[in-house]
Amino acid sequence: MKAVQYQSFGGPDVLEVTDIPDPKMFADLVLVRIEAAALNPADLGFQSGAVDPVVDFFFPVIPGWDVAGVVEQAGEAAAGFRPGDEVIGFVRGQIMHHGTYAEKVAAEPRQLVRKPRNLSWAQAAGLPVAGLTAYQAIVHSLEVAAGDTVLVHGAAGGVGHLAVQIAVARGARVIGTGSEASQEFIASLGATPVRYGDELVEQVRKIAPDGVDAVLDTAGRGSLATTQDVAALGVRVASITRSAAEYPGAIDVYLYLDGDDLTRLVELAEEGKLTVHIDRAFPLEEAAQAQQLLAGGHVRGKVVLENRRGV
């Protein structure tokens, strides 16, 4: 099968496309023929070597955790799946070695759920990592409920655009920050858009004179510095960018695999309450170019790789 690997730490330039044997299969694993795999900022961080002190790498490494595809083989002890099932998953092992920038991946059944029927392969691939991060931030960390006013920083990004939709689905009023170019997109998600910059506090206070009940930072770059000026009494604050220290009491959100959460994301998608915006889809062979686009920091929604067999 074809796969994208890196032999040493670095940027997009260390990626190389190669042919390798199909993944080996234990009896309790599911072999997935990958239709699409999404990119995440964590791919770049791990690939750079930033987490080498705390995470084991076995080179060569195939990056990627998000997957959407078709079950090709189910081991005798892999209950719940059979060949032909369409699935999505968050496939991350304890050791970084065999990820999803490939044509096939062997996954544990607990890492997979059924694919949303109404999403394309590319959209479905973009749901697990970003969707779980957004869902766990909005639902578990911030406990957003109907009637809340929620401020989402970086509302047009991969996690941000899903967090907006999840909060709206829970009955919250959402204010989303973004660039001038992303204002229309943010509004299409159901949020009231506001622009980054010196007038952000004034814009938010005009929309929510009594302050916001919850703040989610998906952008970093000092976004939480304005929190005190826009917060209601008892504001709940969370960040996915490890910048929680910028505001006392803020919660750092750490992604974790939860099958129930992933299944709920599938349900929200099929209910028409959640969709995944694809900024651009690349063929697997152009993974380096895809990472370069993601690294540029101006992506709207998700960037994905597609296995375009026979194209």
Salt bridges, closest charged atoms under 4 A:
ASP19 OD1 - LYS2 NZ 3.68
ASP22 OD2 - LYS104 NZ 2.87
GLU35 OE2 - ARG33 NE 3.61
GLU35 OE1 - ARG309 NH1 3.59
GLU72 OE2 - LYS104 NZ 2.87
GLU108 OE1 - ARG110 NE 2.71
ASP148 OD2 - ARG236 NH2 2.83
GLU180 OE1 - ARG195 NE 3.48
ASP261 OD2 - HIS140 NE2 3.07
GLU267 OE1 - ARG264 NH1 3.24
GLU270 OE2 - ARG114 NH1 2.59
GLU270 OE1 - ARG117 NH2 3.26
GLU271 OE2 - ARG264 NH1 3.20
GLU271 OE1 - LYS273 NZ 3.60
GLU306 OE1 - ARG308 NE 3.01
